[in-house]
Amino acid sequence: MSAFPGSPYILAGLFLLFVATTVAGAVLAVSTPRIIRSVIGLATSSIGLAGLYYFLNSPFLALMEILIYVGAVCVTIIFAIMLAEPDEPAPEGRRGRTWAGAAAMLVVSGIIFWGIARLGLTGNWTTVAIRNTDGRVERIGVELLTTYSLAFEVISIVLLVAILGALAIARVGRHREE
């Protein structure tokens, strides 16, 4: 049973909306020179990804995506921005983006996308048996610490790196020598 009952056209429209939100947020996050807009792009992309998780019948993972990335990582980065000096001069010798660099990034992104799409379409994917998950927090905790412990640890490392990055941004702003 799907999380979204209804017409296949409505489901396709919702899926495309979630994909468009994810991609638009990611493009905003990497293309803008202002860090606050990049954080907004990251939050938008995370919300779109949470919609995709919910679309795939994983409401707990969708909620964790919003809580961890939007609620923790983005808020931590915003606090670091607020703690940094507001009128820092631009670094000397900073070059603007070149067309060659943008084209190289586009080619590399296209190759990665093509490889992942080909793997997804032609890979020999086995069907996983559906477990009896009743949605209790106790059962989710057991699954997180046994079956999904690697993903749980990776998420904690990502949070640690985000906090350290936010602290590094804040520290540079406070201890700048003049």
Kinemage of the C-alpha trace (Angstrom):
@kinemage 1
@onewidth
@group {chain A} dominant
@subgroup {mainchain}
@vectorlist {calphas} color= white
{ca met a 1} P 0.000 0.000 0.000
{ca ser a 2} L 1.384 3.364 -0.990
{ca ala a 3} L 1.765 6.346 1.301
{ca phe a 4} L -0.006 8.414 -1.348
{ca pro a 5} L -3.269 6.834 -2.556
{ca gly a 6} L -4.639 8.232 -5.757
{ca ser a 7} L -4.219 8.463 -9.465
{ca pro a 8} L -0.888 7.496 -11.061
{ca tyr a 9} L -0.754 10.999 -12.558
{ca ile a 10} L -1.017 12.574 -9.126
{ca leu a 11} L 1.720 10.249 -7.832
{ca ala a 12} L 3.950 11.096 -10.788
{ca gly a 13} L 3.304 14.800 -10.228
{ca leu a 14} L 4.198 14.535 -6.532
{ca phe a 15} L 7.340 12.583 -7.353
{ca leu a 16} L 8.404 15.191 -9.911
{ca leu a 17} L 7.649 17.966 -7.412
{ca phe a 18} L 9.891 16.309 -4.801
{ca val a 19} L 12.650 15.749 -7.365
{ca ala a 20} L 12.402 19.340 -8.622
{ca thr a 21} L 12.559 20.673 -5.050
{ca thr a 22} L 15.622 18.554 -4.297
{ca val a 23} L 17.439 19.546 -7.483
{ca ala a 24} L 16.515 23.234 -7.224
{ca gly a 25} L 17.760 23.379 -3.640
{ca ala a 26} L 21.005 21.627 -4.584
{ca val a 27} L 21.611 23.984 -7.499
{ca leu a 28} L 20.948 26.978 -5.251
{ca ala a 29} L 23.293 25.580 -2.594
{ca val a 30} L 26.254 25.242 -4.950
{ca ser a 31} L 25.714 28.148 -7.314
{ca thr a 32} L 25.283 31.171 -5.066
{ca pro a 33} L 28.238 33.122 -3.673
{ca arg a 34} L 26.400 34.041 -0.458
{ca ile a 35} L 26.592 31.462 2.303
{ca ile a 36} L 23.142 32.178 3.742
{ca arg a 37} L 21.566 31.429 0.361
{ca ser a 38} L 23.597 28.233 0.203
{ca val a 39} L 22.167 27.198 3.571
{ca ile a 40} L 18.658 27.935 2.319
{ca gly a 41} L 19.402 25.802 -0.742
{ca leu a 42} L 20.642 22.970 1.504
{ca ala a 43} L 17.480 23.182 3.597
{ca thr a 44} L 15.279 23.201 0.482
{ca ser a 45} L 17.110 20.222 -0.953
{ca ser a 46} L 16.770 18.352 2.347
{ca ile a 47} L 13.035 19.041 2.457
{ca gly a 48} L 12.663 17.713 -1.100
{ca leu a 49} L 14.667 14.629 -0.148
{ca ala a 50} L 12.443 14.119 2.884
{ca gly a 51} L 9.459 14.214 0.528
{ca leu a 52} L 11.093 11.513 -1.586
{ca tyr a 53} L 11.674 9.390 1.513
{ca tyr a 54} L 8.028 9.783 2.491
{ca phe a 55} L 7.028 8.928 -1.065
{ca leu a 56} L 9.003 5.682 -0.660
{ca asn a 57} L 6.950 4.714 2.433
{ca ser a 58} L 9.603 5.729 4.937
{ca pro a 59} L 8.043 8.446 7.098
{ca phe a 60} L 10.543 7.945 9.931
{ca leu a 61} L 13.483 8.522 7.595
{ca ala a 62} L 11.716 11.574 6.139
{ca leu a 63} L 11.259 13.021 9.611
{ca met a 64} L 14.885 12.309 10.517
{ca glu a 65} L 16.020 14.040 7.305
{ca ile a 66} L 14.163 17.171 8.333
{ca leu a 67} L 15.231 17.008 11.985
{ca ile a 68} L 18.899 16.266 11.337
{ca tyr a 69} L 19.698 18.304 8.252
{ca val a 70} L 17.245 21.186 8.416
{ca gly a 71} L 16.889 21.286 12.174
{ca ala a 72} L 20.492 20.656 13.183
{ca val a 73} L 22.976 21.171 10.358
{ca cys a 74} L 21.377 24.230 8.751
{ca val a 75} L 20.618 25.872 12.088
{ca thr a 76} L 24.206 25.257 13.254
{ca ile a 77} L 25.589 26.852 10.105
{ca ile a 78} L 23.270 29.835 10.535
{ca phe a 79} L 24.469 30.268 14.138
{ca ala a 80} L 28.064 30.207 12.889
{ca ile a 81} L 27.222 32.880 10.337
{ca met a 82} L 25.647 35.002 13.071
{ca leu a 83} L 28.766 34.618 15.248
{ca ala a 84} L 31.178 35.536 12.444
{ca glu a 85} L 32.290 39.104 11.795
{ca pro a 86} L 29.784 40.817 9.494
{ca asp a 87} L 32.171 42.988 7.505
{ca glu a 88} L 34.993 40.665 6.546
{ca pro a 89} L 36.776 41.803 3.383
{ca ala a 90} L 36.932 39.484 0.408
{ca pro a 91} L 40.181 37.528 0.101
{ca glu a 92} L 42.744 39.110 -2.187
{ca gly a 93} L 43.435 37.425 -5.480
{ca arg a 94} L 40.111 35.637 -5.484
{ca arg a 95} L 39.157 34.676 -8.991
{ca gly a 96} L 35.659 34.477 -10.311
{ca arg a 97} L 34.267 31.283 -11.708
{ca thr a 98} L 35.448 30.503 -15.196
{ca trp a 99} L 33.492 28.914 -17.984
{ca ala a 100} L 36.074 26.147 -18.255
{ca gly a 101} L 35.669 25.280 -14.570
{ca ala a 102} L 31.886 25.317 -14.863
{ca ala a 103} L 32.033 23.110 -17.957
{ca ala a 104} L 34.377 20.665 -16.198
{ca met a 105} L 32.026 20.473 -13.200
{ca leu a 106} L 29.098 19.887 -15.540
{ca val a 107} L 30.921 17.084 -17.371
{ca val a 108} L 31.958 15.374 -14.128
{ca ser a 109} L 28.414 15.699 -12.756
{ca gly a 110} L 27.005 14.251 -15.972
{ca ile a 111} L 29.374 11.276 -15.839
{ca ile a 112} L 28.473 10.576 -12.207
{ca phe a 113} L 24.740 10.900 -12.969
{ca trp a 114} L 25.061 8.608 -16.000
{ca gly a 115} L 26.937 5.990 -13.957
{ca ile a 116} L 24.420 6.004 -11.122
{ca ala a 117} L 21.457 5.941 -13.529
{ca arg a 118} L 22.953 3.042 -15.481
{ca leu a 119} L 23.652 1.137 -12.293
{ca gly a 120} L 20.119 1.756 -11.079
{ca leu a 121} L 18.530 0.633 -14.339
{ca thr a 122} L 20.715 -2.342 -15.234
{ca gly a 123} L 21.840 -3.559 -11.804
{ca asn a 124} L 20.743 -6.905 -10.462
{ca trp a 125} L 18.737 -5.655 -7.510
{ca thr a 126} L 17.239 -8.223 -5.210
{ca thr a 127} L 13.902 -7.653 -3.574
{ca val a 128} L 14.147 -7.231 0.165
{ca ala a 129} L 11.594 -9.073 2.240
{ca ile a 130} L 9.259 -6.692 4.013
{ca arg a 131} L 9.854 -6.837 7.744
{ca asn a 132} L 7.207 -6.591 10.359
{ca thr a 133} L 7.806 -3.016 11.451
{ca asp a 134} L 4.987 -1.699 13.509
{ca gly a 135} L 6.542 1.764 13.864
{ca arg a 136} L 7.248 1.588 17.592
{ca val a 137} L 10.181 3.692 18.734
{ca glu a 138} L 11.655 0.668 20.533
{ca arg a 139} L 11.693 -1.358 17.321
{ca ile a 140} L 13.164 1.555 15.352
{ca gly a 141} L 15.903 1.912 17.983
{ca val a 142} L 16.780 -1.782 17.752
{ca glu a 143} L 16.908 -1.562 13.950
{ca leu a 144} L 19.097 1.566 14.079
{ca leu a 145} L 21.612 -0.056 16.390
{ca thr a 146} L 21.703 -3.463 14.668
{ca thr a 147} L 20.699 -3.545 11.011
{ca tyr a 148} L 21.323 0.119 10.174
{ca ser a 149} L 24.204 0.864 12.532
{ca leu a 150} L 26.566 1.903 9.713
{ca ala a 151} L 24.104 4.487 8.379
{ca phe a 152} L 23.498 5.692 11.937
{ca glu a 153} L 27.249 6.206 12.471
{ca val a 154} L 27.677 7.971 9.121
{ca ile a 155} L 24.911 10.404 10.028
{ca ser a 156} L 26.618 11.133 13.342
{ca ile a 157} L 29.917 11.805 11.525
{ca val a 158} L 28.154 14.179 9.130
{ca leu a 159} L 26.671 16.048 12.092
{ca leu a 160} L 30.084 16.230 13.782
{ca val a 161} L 31.702 17.629 10.634
{ca ala a 162} L 28.902 20.192 10.255
{ca ile a 163} L 29.317 21.352 13.849
{ca leu a 164} L 33.105 21.571 13.501
{ca gly a 165} L 32.730 23.513 10.249
{ca ala a 166} L 30.307 25.922 11.868
{ca leu a 167} L 32.694 26.422 14.776
{ca ala a 168} L 35.599 26.988 12.386
{ca ile a 169} L 33.611 29.660 10.539
{ca ala a 170} L 32.720 31.322 13.838
{ca arg a 171} L 36.286 31.130 15.180
{ca val a 172} L 37.848 32.722 12.098
{ca gly a 173} L 35.429 35.632 12.415
{ca arg a 174} L 36.224 36.215 16.102
{ca his a 175} L 40.029 35.863 16.066
{ca arg a 176} L 40.918 37.753 12.922
{ca glu a 177} L 44.076 39.794 13.257
{ca glu a 178} L 43.991 43.349 11.953
